[in-house]
């Protein structure tokens, strides 16, 4: 028989603090893994889109030195 989440919570909250902390860490890590996969996929898509813009001549690249110089001038 499946345990209801409420019953499970009551039982798990009865664990010693160290065990609850370990469980919480593991649960959060499991959420982070899924989120990180989503974030990684978004970054890949963004990188591919930027590469396509460069290849198609939509944007022009500049060196880091040029970009920093331009940014510093704008901040003055």
C-alpha positions in Angstrom: 0.0 0.0 0.0 1.3 3.4 -0.9 2.1 5.8 1.9 0.4 9.2 1.7 2.7 12.2 1.5 1.3 13.6 4.8 2.0 10.3 6.6 5.5 10.1 5.1 6.2 13.7 6.2 5.1 12.9 9.8 7.3 9.9 9.9 10.3 11.6 8.4 10.0 14.6 10.7 10.5 12.2 13.5 14.0 11.4 12.3 17.0 12.9 14.1 18.1 16.3 12.8 21.2 15.0 11.0 19.2 12.4 9.1 16.6 15.1 8.2 19.3 17.4 7.0 20.8 14.6 4.8 17.4 13.8 3.3 16.7 17.5 2.7 20.1 17.8 0.9 19.4 14.8 -1.3 15.9 16.0 -2.2 17.2 19.5 -3.1 20.0 18.0 -5.1 17.5 15.9 -7.1 15.6 19.1 -8.0 18.8 20.9 -8.9 19.8 18.2 -11.3 16.6 18.6 -13.3 16.9 22.4 -13.2 20.6 22.2 -14.3 19.6 20.0 -17.3 17.1 22.6 -18.3 19.5 25.5 -17.9 22.2 23.7 -19.8 19.8 23.1 -22.7 18.9 26.8 -22.7 22.5 27.8 -22.8 23.2 25.4 -25.7 20.3 26.9 -27.6 21.5 30.5 -26.9 25.0 29.6 -28.0 23.7 28.1 -31.2 21.6 31.2 -31.9 24.5 33.5 -31.3 26.8 31.4 -33.5 24.2 31.6 -36.3 24.0 35.4 -36.0 27.8 35.6 -36.4 27.9 33.2 -39.3 25.0 35.1 -41.1 26.7 38.4 -40.5 23.9 39.7 -38.3 26.4 40.6 -35.5 30.1 41.4 -35.6 32.5 40.1 -33.1 34.9 42.3 -31.2 37.9 41.6 -29.0 37.6 41.6 -25.2 39.8 44.6 -25.1 37.6 46.5 -27.5 34.4 45.5 -25.6 35.9 46.6 -22.2 37.1 49.9 -23.6 33.7 50.6 -25.0 32.0 49.6 -21.8 34.3 51.8 -19.7 33.6 54.8 -22.0 29.9 54.3 -21.6 30.2 54.2 -17.8 32.0 57.6 -17.7 
